[in-house]
Amino acid sequence: MASPTASHLVDRKASVVSASGLASEDDAAVLAKLGYKQELRRNFTMIEVFGIAFSIMGLLPSIASTLVYSIPAGPAGMVWGWFLASGFIFIVGLAMADLGSSMPTSGGLYWWTHFFSSPATRNPLSFLVGYSNTLGLVGGLCSIDYGFSLMFLSVIVIARDGNWTPSNGDIYATFLGCVLCHGILASIMSKIMGKLQTVFVAMNFILIAATIIALPIGAKNRRNDGHYIFAQTENLTTWPTGWAFMLSWLSPIWTIGSFDSCVHMSEECVNAAKAVPAGIVMSIGSCWLFGLIIMIVLAATISPDLESVTRSKFGQPMAQIYYDAIGKNGTIGLMSLLFIVQFLMGISILVAASRQTWAFSRDGALPFSSFFRPISQRFGYIPLRAIWGCVFLAAVLGLLSLIAPAAAQALFSLSIAGNNVAWGIPIFARVVWGQRKFKPGPFYTGDHFSVPIAWTAIAFLVFGIVLSTFPVEGPNPTPQSMNYTVVINMAVWGGSLAYYFINARKWFSGPKITIATDDLTEEQQVAIREEGLDIQSITGEELDPKNDVENTRKQ
């Protein structure tokens, strides 16, 4: 008879190693079953977990940043492209929610991959997923902060009546300042970061409400009719009209693309087995609904001369839509609120990216893992070094904005393709190799639907990767309009696999057990090793339960 799996062998009383005040016994027990000691403070509620995903998605700022993909397909492309793609993304979310409820841990995507994959594939696939997810999240930070830079500078252009054009250097300087500010705020505001998510969500809804009220009122004398909104197709590309419609899907694919942040907050939320799947489903569902409403309003108020909108002198199609409807002063006001919400998005995604980076370094997979591994007690039990590692990497990747806008746009697709790989592989591993090992958590889509949902999610994620590599304007791109996603992502995927097979295969054995070995029986240790997991001692700052309350009081 085969030995039970490691995740179900660890006895609650024997394996819960949690510093006092960091988590409840039940939450620490769930994490211990996955082999990890509780090291982060659990101060996120279910609503706050939803909040971090929803605030990263930053619905209206993200739509504004990606209108260049949806407007060329016309108003019907904007509306129906959003509706259809969001529906498929919701299916992906359901597949991930099944896994997140069953095994909630900060490094969930690569942990699940290792757990479900075959013995021959688990290490390289886990390694690939970890790197793809880490760099995809940092790419998301770059694209959000790059979008912030363009929005912030567009307000200056509007104020100057279009008589100033920011250089690539201006854009990068703004981007760099934004990234550094995010690093500082994510470091010093950790103790209230959960509560701030509620504020961030409120800011998003204020912006949405202001937009869907102001635009129809401002454009009351020239609103487009229902046929134009729901049936009028256009094609501002040199692709066939049908493919231009498919490219409009890139807007919702990028916008609703950070729901895995709920997974990365697993070790900081209360009752993670319920909070993580709820956060995933609620955030995607909210964006599906409110995004559709926004797209309908935009299609109703946009100028029929779509090319003049996409080639606006303000550098942002959204700024032109505002300007045409509510004039200069109204545009400055709403665009200012827009870039403020975009700025808040960056804080949230940096928090999520740093948790994935920390989790991957905890398992020794990143260069300088021992450096990024420690948890800072002084700053509130957060991975401080991982935060600043993400900031540094984002600052380096942002240098692409100095080359050309096309190179900078690859940051958007890096986030799409990188995360699609990281989301798809663990779902694939579960249904192909690990279905018998899967044990549902409190959230489960059911025996009849779970596997079909998973296969539908896999198919859509593969399609999304292919879609993200296409040049947006047409099949004969110039160096300025080329989509460099394939170059960047092949460097990420090819580089990580090359690193694994050349070097890392000699020492990387997958997730490591970080609970104290003294708390495991010999039988448990044998079973854990049979699962391919490695038992290690805790490195970095140890958490002393006796001194934890006193240390917290002093901070």
C-alpha positions in Angstrom: 0.0 0.0 0.0 1.3 3.4 -0.9 2.1 5.8 1.9 -0.3 8.7 2.5 0.7 11.9 0.9 2.7 14.5 2.9 -0.1 17.0 3.0 -2.4 14.6 4.9 0.2 13.0 7.2 1.1 16.1 9.2 -0.8 15.9 12.5 -2.3 19.2 13.6 -1.0 19.0 17.2 2.4 17.8 16.3 3.1 20.1 13.4 1.6 23.5 14.2 4.6 25.8 14.7 3.3 29.3 14.9 4.5 32.3 16.8 2.0 33.6 19.2 -0.3 36.3 17.8 0.5 35.5 14.1 -2.5 33.2 13.4 -5.1 31.1 14.9 -4.4 27.5 15.7 -6.7 26.3 12.9 -5.1 28.5 10.2 -1.6 27.5 11.3 -2.7 23.9 11.2 -3.9 24.2 7.6 -0.5 25.6 6.6 1.3 23.0 8.5 -0.4 20.3 6.5 1.4 21.8 3.4 4.7 21.7 5.3 5.1 25.3 6.2 5.6 27.1 9.5 3.4 30.2 10.1 5.7 33.2 9.7 3.5 36.0 8.3 0.8 37.7 10.4 -2.7 36.8 9.3 -4.4 40.2 9.3 -6.5 40.0 6.0 -10.2 39.2 6.2 -12.1 37.7 3.3 -13.3 41.1 2.1 -9.7 42.4 2.3 -8.4 39.5 0.2 -11.1 40.3 -2.4 -10.0 44.0 -2.1 -6.4 43.4 -2.9 -7.3 41.5 -6.1 -10.0 44.0 -7.1 -7.7 47.0 -6.4 -4.9 45.4 -8.4 -7.3 45.0 -11.3 -8.1 48.7 -10.9 -11.0 48.3 -13.3 -11.3 51.7 -14.9 -7.6 52.6 -15.0 -6.9 49.2 -16.5 -9.6 49.6 -19.2 -8.2 53.1 -19.9 -4.6 51.6 -20.3 -5.8 49.0 -22.8 -8.4 50.8 -24.9 -5.7 50.7 -27.7 -6.6 46.9 -28.0 -10.4 47.2 -27.9 -11.3 50.4 -29.8 -9.9 49.2 -33.2 -12.6 46.5 -33.2 -15.3 49.1 -32.8 -18.0 49.5 -30.1 -19.3 46.0 -30.6 -15.8 44.7 -30.1 -15.4 46.8 -26.9 -18.7 45.5 -25.4 -18.9 41.9 -26.6 -15.2 41.3 -26.4 -15.3 42.3 -22.8 -18.4 40.1 -22.1 -17.1 36.9 -23.7 -13.4 37.1 -22.5 -14.5 37.9 -19.0 -16.8 34.8 -19.0 -13.8 32.6 -19.9 -11.6 34.3 -17.3 -14.3 33.5 -14.7 -14.0 29.9 -15.6 -10.2 30.1 -15.1 -10.9 31.7 -11.7 -13.2 28.8 -10.8 -10.5 26.3 -11.6 -8.0 28.2 -9.5 -10.5 28.6 -6.7 -10.8 24.8 -6.5 -7.1 24.5 -5.9 -6.8 27.6 -3.7 -9.4 26.2 -1.3 -7.9 22.8 -1.2 -4.3 23.9 -0.6 -3.9 27.6 0.4 -0.3 28.7 0.5 1.6 31.9 -0.8 3.5 29.9 -3.4 0.4 28.0 -4.4 0.9 27.9 -8.1 4.3 26.2 -8.1 3.5 24.2 -5.0 0.4 22.7 -6.7 2.4 22.1 -9.8 5.0 20.1 -7.8 2.3 18.2 -5.9 0.2 17.1 -8.8 2.9 16.6 -11.5 4.5 13.2 -12.3 7.8 12.4 -10.6 9.7 13.1 -13.9 8.1 16.5 -14.5 7.4 17.9 -11.1 10.8 19.7 -10.5 11.3 21.4 -13.9 7.6 22.4 -14.2 7.5 23.7 -10.6 10.7 25.7 -11.4 9.2 27.1 -14.6 5.9 28.1 -13.0 7.7 29.8 -10.1 9.8 31.9 -12.4 7.0 32.6 -14.8 4.7 33.7 -12.0 7.3 35.8 -10.2 8.3 37.7 -13.4 4.7 37.9 -14.6 3.7 39.7 -11.3 6.7 42.0 -11.6 5.8 42.6 -15.2 2.3 43.5 -14.0 3.8 46.0 -11.6 5.8 47.5 -14.5 2.8 47.8 -16.8 0.7 49.3 -14.0 3.3 51.9 -13.2 4.0 52.6 -16.8 0.3 53.2 -17.3 0.4 55.5 -14.3 3.2 57.5 -15.9 1.3 57.9 -19.2 -1.9 59.0 -17.3 0.0 61.4 -15.0 1.8 63.0 -17.9 -1.3 63.2 -20.1 -2.8 65.5 -17.4 0.1 67.9 -18.0 -0.4 67.6 -21.7 -4.1 68.4 -21.4 -3.3 71.4 -19.1 -1.0 72.7 -21.7 -3.6 72.2 -24.5 -1.5 69.5 -26.2 1.5 71.8 -26.7 4.0 69.5 -24.9 5.0 66.0 -25.6 6.8 63.9 -22.9 10.0 62.2 -23.9 10.8 58.6 -23.2 13.1 59.9 -20.5 10.2 61.8 -18.9 8.1 58.7 -18.9 10.8 56.6 -17.3 11.6 59.2 -14.6 8.0 59.3 -13.7 7.8 55.5 -13.7 10.9 55.1 -11.5 9.6 57.6 -9.0 6.3 55.7 -8.8 8.0 52.4 -8.3 10.2 53.7 -5.5 7.1 55.3 -3.8 5.4 52.0 -3.9 8.4 50.3 -2.3 8.4 52.7 0.5 4.6 52.5 1.1 4.5 48.7 0.9 7.3 48.6 3.5 6.0 51.1 6.1 2.2 50.5 5.8 2.2 46.7 6.3 0.2 46.8 9.6 -2.7 48.6 7.9 -2.4 47.2 4.4 -5.4 45.0 4.8 -7.6 47.9 5.9 -6.3 50.0 3.1 -7.7 47.6 0.5 -11.2 48.6 1.6 -10.2 52.3 0.9 -8.7 51.3 -2.5 -11.9 49.4 -3.5 -14.0 52.5 -2.5 -11.7 54.7 -4.6 -12.3 52.4 -7.6 -16.1 52.6 -7.2 -16.0 56.4 -6.8 -14.1 56.7 -10.1 -16.4 54.2 -11.8 -19.5 56.1 -10.6 -18.1 59.5 -11.6 -17.3 58.2 -15.1 -20.6 56.4 -15.8 -22.6 59.5 -14.6 -20.4 62.3 -16.1 -19.9 60.9 -19.6 -23.6 60.4 -20.6 -24.5 63.8 -19.2 -21.6 65.5 -20.9 -22.4 63.8 -24.2 -26.1 64.1 -24.0 -26.4 65.8 -27.4 -24.4 63.3 -29.3 -24.8 59.9 -27.6 -24.6 56.9 -29.9 -27.7 54.7 -30.3 -28.1 51.0 -29.3 -27.3 49.6 -32.7 -24.0 51.5 -32.8 -23.1 50.3 -29.2 -24.0 46.6 -29.6 -23.8 45.9 -33.4 -21.3 48.3 -35.0 -18.0 46.7 -35.8 -14.9 48.5 -37.1 -11.4 47.4 -38.0 -8.6 49.9 -37.6 -6.0 47.2 -38.1 -4.8 45.4 -41.2 -5.9 42.1 -39.7 -9.2 40.5 -40.8 -12.1 41.9 -38.9 -12.7 38.7 -37.0 -9.2 38.7 -35.7 -9.4 42.4 -34.8 -12.4 41.4 -32.6 -10.3 38.7 -30.9 -7.5 41.1 -30.2 -10.1 43.3 -28.3 -10.1 40.4 -25.7 -6.6 41.6 -24.6 -8.2 44.4 -22.7 -10.2 42.2 -20.3 -7.4 39.5 -20.3 -5.0 42.1 -19.0 -7.4 43.9 -16.7 -8.8 40.9 -14.9 -5.4 39.3 -14.6 -4.4 39.5 -11.0 -6.8 37.2 -9.2 -3.9 34.9 -8.3 -2.9 37.7 -5.8 -5.5 36.1 -3.5 -3.4 32.9 -3.6 -0.3 34.8 -2.7 -2.0 36.3 0.3 -3.0 32.9 1.6 -0.6 32.9 4.5 -1.8 36.4 5.6 -5.5 35.9 5.6 -7.9 34.4 8.1 -9.6 31.2 7.1 -7.7 31.0 3.9 -9.5 27.9 2.6 -12.6 30.0 2.2 -11.2 33.5 1.8 -8.9 32.7 -1.1 -11.6 31.2 -3.4 -14.1 33.8 -2.4 -11.6 36.6 -3.2 -10.9 35.0 -6.7 -14.5 34.6 -7.7 -15.8 37.9 -6.3 -13.0 40.0 -7.9 -13.5 38.4 -11.3 -17.3 38.6 -11.1 -17.2 42.2 -10.1 -14.9 43.2 -12.9 -17.0 41.2 -15.4 -20.2 43.1 -14.4 -18.9 46.6 -13.8 -16.5 46.4 -16.7 -19.4 45.6 -19.1 -21.2 48.6 -17.8 -18.2 50.8 -18.3 -17.7 49.5 -21.9 -21.3 50.2 -22.7 -21.0 53.8 -21.4 -17.8 54.3 -23.3 -19.3 52.9 -26.6 -22.3 55.2 -26.1 -20.2 58.4 -25.6 -17.1 57.8 -27.8 -16.7 59.8 -31.0 -17.6 57.8 -34.1 -14.2 58.9 -35.5 -12.4 56.2 -33.6 -9.1 56.8 -35.3 -9.0 60.3 -33.8 -9.5 58.8 -30.4 -6.8 56.2 -30.7 -4.3 58.8 -32.0 -5.2 61.5 -29.5 -2.7 64.3 -29.0 -3.1 63.6 -25.3 -1.5 60.2 -25.6 -4.4 58.4 -24.0 -7.7 57.4 -25.7 -9.5 57.7 -22.4 -8.4 61.3 -22.0 -9.8 62.1 -25.5 -13.1 60.4 -24.6 -13.3 62.5 -21.4 -12.3 65.7 -23.3 -14.9 65.2 -26.0 -17.7 64.8 -23.4 -16.8 67.0 -20.4 -14.2 69.5 -21.6 -10.8 70.4 -20.4 -11.4 71.0 -16.7 -13.6 67.9 -16.3 -11.0 65.8 -18.1 -8.2 67.0 -15.8 -10.3 66.2 -12.8 -11.3 62.7 -13.8 -7.8 61.8 -15.3 -6.3 62.9 -12.0 -8.6 60.6 -10.1 -7.7 57.9 -12.7 -4.0 58.1 -12.1 -4.5 58.2 -8.3 -6.4 54.9 -8.5 -3.7 53.5 -10.9 -1.1 54.4 -8.3 -3.0 52.5 -5.6 -3.1 49.5 -7.9 0.7 49.5 -8.0 0.9 49.2 -4.2 -1.4 46.2 -4.1 0.4 44.3 -6.9 3.8 45.0 -5.3 2.5 43.4 -2.1 1.3 40.3 -4.0 4.5 40.0 -6.1 6.7 40.3 -3.0 4.8 37.4 -1.3 5.3 35.1 -4.3 9.0 36.2 -4.5 9.4 35.4 -0.8 7.6 32.1 -1.1 9.8 31.0 -4.0 13.0 32.1 -2.1 11.7 30.2 1.0 12.0 27.1 -1.2 15.5 28.1 -2.3 14.7 28.6 -6.0 15.7 32.2 -6.6 19.2 33.6 -6.9 20.2 35.0 -3.5 17.3 33.1 -1.9 19.0 33.2 1.5 19.1 37.0 1.3 15.4 37.4 0.3 14.2 34.7 2.7 14.1 36.5 6.1 11.0 38.0 7.5 11.2 41.5 9.0 9.6 41.6 12.4 10.3 45.3 12.9 8.2 46.2 9.9 5.3 43.9 10.9 6.3 40.4 9.8 6.6 41.1 6.1 9.2 40.0 3.5 10.9 43.4 3.4 13.8 42.3 1.3 11.5 40.6 -1.3 9.6 43.9 -1.6 12.7 45.8 -2.5 13.9 43.0 -4.8 10.7 43.4 -6.8 11.2 47.1 -6.9 14.8 46.8 -8.2 13.7 44.3 -10.9 10.8 46.5 -11.9 13.1 49.5 -12.3 15.4 47.5 -14.6 12.5 46.1 -16.7 11.1 49.6 -17.0 14.2 50.7 -18.9 12.4 49.2 -21.9 10.3 52.4 -22.0 13.5 54.3 -23.0 13.7 52.2 -26.2 10.3 52.7 -27.8 6.6 52.5 -26.9 6.4 49.1 -28.6 9.1 47.7 -26.3 7.3 49.2 -23.3 4.0 47.6 -24.4 5.7 44.2 -24.1 5.5 44.7 -20.4 1.7 44.3 -20.7 2.0 41.1 -22.6 4.7 39.8 -20.2 2.1 39.9 -17.5 -0.5 38.1 -19.7 1.7 35.4 -21.1 3.8 34.8 -18.0 0.8 34.5 -15.7 -1.2 32.4 -18.1 1.6 29.8 -18.1 1.8 30.0 -14.3 -2.0 29.5 -14.0 -2.4 26.9 -16.7 0.3 24.4 -15.7 -0.9 23.5 -12.2 -4.5 23.1 -13.5 -3.1 20.9 -16.3 -1.0 18.9 -13.8 -4.0 18.3 -11.6 -6.3 16.9 -14.3 -3.6 14.9 -16.1 -1.4 13.4 -13.3 -2.9 14.3 -10.0 -6.7 14.0 -10.0 -6.6 11.1 -7.6 -4.5 13.2 -5.2 -6.8 16.2 -5.3 -8.9 16.6 -2.2 -11.5 19.4 -2.4 -11.6 22.2 0.2 -14.6 24.1 1.4 -15.1 25.6 -2.0 -15.5 23.1 -4.8 -17.2 23.2 -8.2 -18.3 19.6 -7.9 -17.3 16.2 -9.3 -19.3 16.7 -12.5 -18.1 20.2 -13.3 -14.6 20.6 -11.8 -12.7 18.7 -14.5 -14.6 20.2 -17.5 -14.0 23.6 -16.0 -10.3 22.9 -15.7 -10.0 21.8 -19.3 -11.9 24.9 -20.5 -9.6 27.1 -18.4 -6.5 25.4 -19.9 -7.7 25.9 -23.5 -8.5 29.6 -22.9 -5.1 30.2 -21.2 -3.3 28.7 -24.2 -5.3 30.9 -26.5 -4.5 33.9 -24.4 -0.8 33.2 -24.7 -1.0 33.0 -28.5 -3.2 36.1 -28.7 -0.8 38.2 -26.6 2.1 37.6 -29.0 0.3 39.1 -32.1 1.2 42.6 -33.3 -1.8 44.7 -32.7 -1.8 46.8 -35.8 -1.4 44.0 -38.4 0.6 41.1 -39.9 3.4 43.2 -41.3 4.8 45.1 -38.3 7.6 47.6 -38.3 10.2 47.7 -35.6 8.1 50.4 -34.0 4.8 48.4 -34.0 6.3 44.9 -33.4 5.0 42.9 -30.4 8.1 41.9 -28.5 6.3 39.6 -26.1 7.6 36.5 -27.8 11.2 37.7 -27.3 10.7 38.7 -23.6 8.7 35.6 -22.7 11.0 33.2 -24.5 13.8 34.7 -22.6 11.9 34.1 -19.3 10.7 30.6 -20.1 13.8 29.5 -22.0 16.1 31.1 -19.5 14.4 29.5 -16.4 14.4 26.0 -18.0 18.0 26.4 -19.2 19.0 27.5 -15.6 17.2 24.4 -14.3 18.7 21.8 -16.6 22.2 23.3 -16.5 22.5 24.0 -12.8 19.3 24.0 -10.6 18.4 20.3 -11.3 21.5 19.5 -9.1 19.9 21.1 -6.0 16.3 22.1 -6.6 14.0 19.4 -5.3 10.8 21.5 -5.1 9.0 23.0 -2.0 10.8 22.6 1.3 9.3 21.6 4.6 9.9 24.5 7.0 8.2 23.2 10.1 10.5 22.0 12.8 11.7 18.4 12.1 11.4 17.6 15.8 7.6 18.0 15.4 7.5 15.3 12.7 7.5 11.6 13.3 9.9 9.4 11.4 7.0 8.0 9.4 5.9 11.5 8.5 9.4 12.4 7.4 9.7 9.4 5.2 6.3 10.1 3.6 7.2 13.7 3.0 10.4 12.7 1.2 8.5 10.2 -0.9 6.4 13.1 -2.1 9.6 14.8 -3.3 9.5 17.4 -0.6 12.7 18.5 1.1 12.9 19.1 4.9 15.0 22.1 5.8 15.6 24.1 8.9 14.3 27.7 9.1 16.8 30.3 7.8 16.7 34.0 8.4 15.0 35.5 11.5 13.5 32.9 13.8 10.2 33.8 15.4 10.2 33.3 19.2 6.7 32.7 20.5 7.7 33.8 24.0 8.9 37.2 22.8 6.5 37.8 19.9 3.9 39.7 21.9 6.5 41.7 23.7 8.3 42.5 20.4 5.0 43.5 18.8 4.2 45.8 21.7 7.5 47.6 21.2 7.1 48.1 17.4 
